Amino acid sequence: MEGFTVEDELKAIAITEMKHAEAIAERLAYLGGTPTTKPDPIFVGESLKEMIEKDKEDEESAIELYKKIIKKANEEFDTTTARLFRKILEDEEEHHDTFTGLLEGR
């Protein structure tokens, strides 16, 4: 990939994650909930490899959670929420693939 840098890829993923957070907060507010304003603490690893390993684990957790949300939304006939989380899930799976590839040196 010409011009590819890990820094550029991580920045692009971070921007996508911020857009996910905004979309989820908007949906939650629409449904009558209150989005949190306190994010989890940020993990800063000792090395780039350690940080990417943590990112990969976080994506795995997010993928599992979003699949549960989609299932529940479908059970509640909430097609808008299910559609939102299917799109986010697609992005998360791509991020997971990116982190896996970086760890495998591809």
N, C-alpha and C positions, 0 to 999 in steps of 0.2 A: 504494500500500500504506500504509494508515494506521498511524502510529506506527513505521514502518520507519526504522531508522538503520543506517548502515554499521557502526558499532561493535557494535550488537546482532547483526547478521548475522555479522560476523567472530568474535564470541564464540561464537555457536551452532556455527559451523563448527569452531572450535578444540575445543570440547567433543566434537563428533562424532569429530574426528581422534584425540583422546585415547582414546575408546572403541574406535576401530579398532586403535590401538596395543596396547591391553590384550587385545583379542580375538586379534590376530595373535600376541602373545607367548604367550598361553595355548595356542593351537593348536601353535605351534612347540615349546613345552615338552612338550605331549602327544606329539608326534611324535619326541621325544628330542633336540631341538635346544636351544640356549641363546640366549635372546633377548639382544640387545645392551642395555647399560645406558648407552651413550654416544650420545646423539642427535647428529645433524649440527648444525653451528653455526647459530644463528638469524640470518637475514638481516634487517637493519633498513635499510630504504630511506630515501632522502632526502625522499621525499614519499609520500603515501598512494597516489598513482597508481603509483609505482615498486614499492611493496610489493604492490599488487594484481596488477600485471603479473608479478611473481615468483611470487606464489601461483598464478596461472593457469598459468605454465610448470611449476611443481611438480605441479599437478594433472594436466597432460598427461603428465608422466613417470610419475606414479603409475598413471594409466589404462593406459598402455602396459605397465608392469610387471605390473599385476594381471591383464591379459588373458593375459600369458604364464604367470603362475602358474595361472590357471584352465585353460589349455590343458594344462599339464603335469599338473595334478591330475587332469584327465579322462583323460589318457593312462595315469596310474597307478591309475585307478579309485578315486580318493580323493574320493568325492562330498561328504564333509563339508568338506574344504578348498575344493573348487570352489564349494560353496554359500556358504561364508563370504565368499570373495572376490567372488562375484557380487553379494552384498549390499553389500559395501564399494565395489565398482566403481560400483554404482548411486548411492551417496552421492557418490563422487568426481565422477561426471559431473554431478550436480546442483551441486556446488561449482564445477566448471569453468564451468557455465552462469551461476552467480551472479557469478563474477569477470568473465566476458565481458560480462555485462549491466552491471555497474558501470563497466567501462571504456568501454562504448558509451553510457553515460548513460541506460540504461533501468532 
